[in-house]
Amino acid sequence: MNPKNISGDSSSSDEARVILIVDDDKDFCYTLKDILEAEGFKILIAFNGDQAYQITKSNKVGLIISDVRMPVVNGIALLEMIREKNPGMKIIIVTAYEEMKIYLEVMRLGAFCFLKKPLDIEALKQKVVEAFS
């Protein structure tokens, strides 16, 4: 996967290839950061939804990958906050909890997709490609 060619337009700005990872599990964040940086993306990390929202105010982010259950501001509240500020932002929601009501809620709120932990890394990479297409 070559992020410079994801959209088919090699003139796309660097900001468009920035991914914000949001999870209170620091090991998960840094592992995912290493994987996606190896694919050529710039990665920003937040450990709760409030931190993530603040990062989106001062950084151009092309995609958010967020957990649901986090302290301070959870992933569903973050999704709602981002939708108000930037309705077109693509957000991939990940969670270890397979609850239909969470799935239905995040999809109703406009999540790009919903993935269950432990993540299938190849499936995640494919969704990242789709998000930047």
Residue frames relative to the residue before (quaternion, step in Angstrom):
aa qw qx qy qz dx dy dz
M 1.0000 0.0000 0.0000 0.0000 0.00 0.00 0.00
N 0.0760 -0.7926 0.6049 0.0116 3.54 -0.72 1.07
P 0.3645 -0.7767 0.4607 0.2273 3.61 -0.25 1.23
K 0.5890 0.5781 -0.3859 0.4123 3.61 1.07 -0.55
N 0.7581 0.3601 -0.1943 0.5078 3.56 1.15 -0.53
I 0.3519 0.7653 -0.4885 0.2277 3.59 1.23 0.07
S 0.7609 0.3519 -0.2096 0.5033 3.60 0.81 -0.93
G 0.5023 -0.6374 0.4340 0.3912 3.55 1.27 -0.20
D 0.6787 0.4401 -0.2688 0.5229 3.58 1.31 -0.05
S 0.2785 -0.8006 0.5083 0.1520 3.56 -0.29 1.23
S 0.6210 0.5482 -0.3504 0.4370 3.60 1.23 -0.15
S 0.3933 0.7274 -0.4871 0.2810 3.60 1.24 0.05
S 0.5287 -0.6677 0.4289 0.3010 3.55 -1.01 0.85
D 0.6280 -0.5415 0.4081 0.3820 3.52 -1.26 0.52
E 0.6034 0.5851 -0.3601 0.4048 3.58 1.03 -0.76
A 0.6235 0.5634 -0.3422 0.4204 3.57 1.06 -0.69
R 0.7117 0.4301 -0.2542 0.4938 3.61 1.20 -0.38
V 0.4634 0.6616 -0.4529 0.3772 3.58 1.21 0.49
I 0.1105 -0.7825 0.6121 0.0281 3.55 -0.88 1.04
L 0.2072 -0.7523 0.6159 0.1082 3.54 -0.98 0.94
I 0.1576 -0.7728 0.6117 0.0613 3.57 -0.71 1.15
V 0.0552 -0.8088 0.5850 -0.0237 3.57 -0.77 1.08
D 0.3345 0.7095 -0.5539 0.2794 3.57 -0.51 1.22
D 0.4282 -0.7006 0.5026 0.2707 3.59 -1.01 0.71
D 0.5780 0.5358 -0.3746 0.4884 3.59 1.31 -0.07
K 0.3088 -0.8018 0.4849 0.1630 3.57 -0.14 1.33
D 0.6223 0.5388 -0.3485 0.4482 3.60 1.00 -0.75
F 0.6299 0.5263 -0.3248 0.4698 3.57 0.99 -0.85
C 0.6543 0.5289 -0.3115 0.4417 3.59 0.88 -0.96
Y 0.7342 0.4370 -0.2533 0.4536 3.56 0.75 -1.03
T 0.6041 0.5338 -0.3578 0.4712 3.60 1.11 -0.56
L 0.6749 0.4791 -0.2862 0.4828 3.56 0.90 -0.95
K 0.5959 0.5635 -0.3476 0.4544 3.59 1.07 -0.74
D 0.6676 0.4998 -0.3018 0.4620 3.60 0.86 -0.97
I 0.6590 0.5191 -0.3069 0.4495 3.59 0.93 -0.91
L 0.7413 0.4209 -0.2373 0.4658 3.58 0.79 -0.99
E 0.5972 0.5325 -0.3715 0.4709 3.61 1.10 -0.50
A 0.6164 0.5449 -0.3393 0.4561 3.58 1.09 -0.69
E 0.6623 0.4735 -0.2888 0.5038 3.58 1.26 -0.45
G 0.6283 -0.5914 0.3133 0.3966 3.58 1.28 0.08
F 0.5301 0.6320 -0.4122 0.3870 3.60 1.22 0.17
K 0.3854 -0.6436 0.5977 0.2827 3.53 -1.29 0.45
I 0.1565 -0.8181 0.5516 0.0447 3.57 -0.81 1.02
L 0.1118 -0.7314 0.6696 0.0647 3.51 -1.14 0.86
I 0.1830 -0.7961 0.5712 0.0806 3.59 -1.08 0.70
A 0.0002 0.7444 -0.6677 -0.0079 3.53 -1.20 0.76
F 0.3518 -0.7661 0.5069 0.1798 3.56 -1.09 0.74
N 0.7683 0.0949 -0.1403 0.6173 3.57 1.30 0.26
G 0.6980 -0.5091 0.3182 0.3902 3.54 -1.27 0.33
D 0.6172 0.5445 -0.3540 0.4441 3.59 1.05 -0.65
Q 0.6360 0.5085 -0.3191 0.4848 3.59 0.94 -0.87
A 0.6537 0.5269 -0.3112 0.4451 3.56 0.92 -0.92
Y 0.6604 0.5053 -0.3159 0.4569 3.56 0.88 -0.91
Q 0.6409 0.5155 -0.3240 0.4675 3.59 0.98 -0.81
I 0.6332 0.5289 -0.3288 0.4596 3.61 1.00 -0.80
T 0.6722 0.4979 -0.3122 0.4502 3.61 0.94 -0.81
K 0.5917 0.5719 -0.3673 0.4335 3.60 1.19 -0.39
S 0.8033 0.2910 -0.1294 0.5033 3.58 1.06 -0.73
N 0.7289 0.3378 -0.2190 0.5537 3.60 1.28 0.07
K 0.3916 -0.6651 0.5719 0.2779 3.54 -1.16 0.61
V 0.0502 -0.8020 0.5936 -0.0436 3.53 -0.62 1.22
G 0.3102 -0.7779 0.5230 0.1587 3.56 -0.90 0.95
L 0.7933 0.0373 0.0245 0.6072 3.58 1.21 -0.58
I 0.1609 -0.7496 0.6329 0.1079 3.55 -1.15 0.71
I 0.1032 -0.7356 0.6664 0.0646 3.54 -1.06 0.88
S 0.0600 0.8468 -0.5181 0.1045 3.59 -0.37 1.23
D 0.4420 -0.6320 0.5779 0.2671 3.48 -1.23 0.74
V 0.4881 -0.6426 0.4956 0.3214 3.59 -1.25 0.26
R 0.8010 0.2908 -0.1401 0.5042 3.57 0.64 -1.12
M 0.2314 0.7359 -0.5909 0.2360 3.52 -0.44 1.37
P 0.5432 -0.6048 0.4567 0.3613 3.58 -1.20 0.41
V 0.7689 0.3640 -0.3065 0.4270 3.53 -1.42 0.23
V 0.7542 -0.1809 0.1654 0.6092 3.61 0.35 -1.25
N 0.3010 -0.7811 0.5184 0.1748 3.59 -0.58 1.12
G 0.7288 -0.4700 0.2986 0.3984 3.54 -1.33 0.21
I 0.6315 0.5192 -0.3438 0.4620 3.60 1.05 -0.65
A 0.6534 0.4903 -0.3115 0.4854 3.60 0.95 -0.83
L 0.6200 0.5327 -0.3379 0.4666 3.59 1.02 -0.77
L 0.6337 0.5332 -0.3236 0.4576 3.58 0.93 -0.90
E 0.6609 0.4990 -0.3029 0.4717 3.60 0.94 -0.87
M 0.6573 0.5124 -0.3051 0.4607 3.60 0.94 -0.89
I 0.6669 0.4937 -0.2983 0.4716 3.59 0.93 -0.90
R 0.6224 0.5505 -0.3402 0.4401 3.60 0.98 -0.82
E 0.6495 0.5122 -0.3200 0.4619 3.61 1.01 -0.78
K 0.7191 0.4453 -0.2379 0.4775 3.59 0.95 -0.91
N 0.8136 0.0199 0.0722 0.5766 3.56 0.90 -1.00
P 0.2115 -0.8382 0.4890 0.1162 3.60 0.23 1.25
G 0.6999 0.4868 -0.2762 0.4437 3.61 1.12 -0.55
M 0.4442 0.7059 -0.4548 0.3123 3.60 1.26 -0.13
K 0.3199 -0.7293 0.5729 0.1937 3.56 -0.92 0.93
I 0.0261 -0.7953 0.6045 -0.0379 3.55 -0.87 1.04
I 0.1753 -0.7455 0.6377 0.0836 3.52 -0.86 1.09
I 0.1940 -0.7780 0.5909 0.0888 3.57 -0.76 1.07
V 0.0559 -0.7826 0.6200 0.0089 3.55 -0.93 0.98
T 0.0986 0.7953 -0.5935 0.0740 3.56 -1.06 0.71
A 0.4526 -0.6621 0.5268 0.2814 3.53 -1.24 0.53
Y 0.6562 0.5117 -0.2929 0.4709 3.57 1.29 -0.30
E 0.2014 -0.7871 0.5764 0.0875 3.52 -0.67 1.15
E 0.2143 0.7673 -0.5632 0.2193 3.52 0.26 1.32
M 0.4768 -0.6969 0.4598 0.2748 3.54 -0.71 1.09
K 0.6568 0.5203 -0.3403 0.4267 3.61 0.93 -0.78
I 0.6122 0.5192 -0.3537 0.4802 3.62 1.09 -0.60
Y 0.6396 0.5280 -0.3181 0.4593 3.57 0.91 -0.93
L 0.6904 0.4815 -0.2879 0.4568 3.58 0.79 -1.00
E 0.6571 0.5206 -0.3142 0.4455 3.59 0.96 -0.83
V 0.7072 0.4520 -0.2889 0.4605 3.61 0.78 -0.94
M 0.6416 0.4990 -0.3354 0.4763 3.59 1.04 -0.62
R 0.6174 0.5327 -0.3377 0.4701 3.60 1.06 -0.72
L 0.6962 0.4682 -0.2634 0.4762 3.57 1.06 -0.78
G 0.6156 -0.6158 0.3213 0.3721 3.58 1.25 0.03
A 0.2637 0.7517 -0.5571 0.2346 3.58 1.07 0.59
F 0.5372 -0.6234 0.4654 0.3260 3.55 -1.12 0.72
C 0.7594 -0.2090 0.1306 0.6022 3.55 1.04 -0.84
F 0.3357 -0.7118 0.5927 0.1711 3.53 -1.38 0.28
L 0.0026 -0.8044 0.5932 -0.0320 3.59 -0.69 1.09
K 0.3578 -0.7399 0.5359 0.1935 3.55 -1.06 0.80
K 0.3763 -0.6820 0.5836 0.2295 3.53 -1.15 0.80
P 0.5017 -0.1908 -0.8434 0.0240 1.55 -2.06 1.33
L 0.5141 -0.6917 0.4286 0.2713 3.54 -0.96 0.96
D 0.3486 -0.6281 0.6496 0.2489 3.47 -1.29 0.62
I 0.3671 -0.7830 0.4576 0.2068 3.58 -0.21 1.30
E 0.6493 0.5086 -0.3308 0.4586 3.61 0.95 -0.76
A 0.6366 0.5075 -0.3290 0.4784 3.60 1.03 -0.74
L 0.6334 0.5187 -0.3306 0.4695 3.58 1.01 -0.76
K 0.6408 0.5197 -0.3273 0.4606 3.59 0.89 -0.88
Q 0.6458 0.5175 -0.3209 0.4606 3.59 0.97 -0.82
K 0.6580 0.4946 -0.3105 0.4753 3.59 0.96 -0.81
V 0.6117 0.5322 -0.3504 0.4688 3.60 1.06 -0.67
V 0.6278 0.5202 -0.3286 0.4767 3.59 0.97 -0.85
E 0.6640 0.5039 -0.3044 0.4610 3.59 0.87 -0.94
A 0.6522 0.5363 -0.3152 0.4331 3.59 0.95 -0.87
F 0.7346 0.4022 -0.2241 0.4983 3.58 1.05 -0.73
S 0.5205 0.6440 -0.4105 0.3820 3.61 1.28 0.03
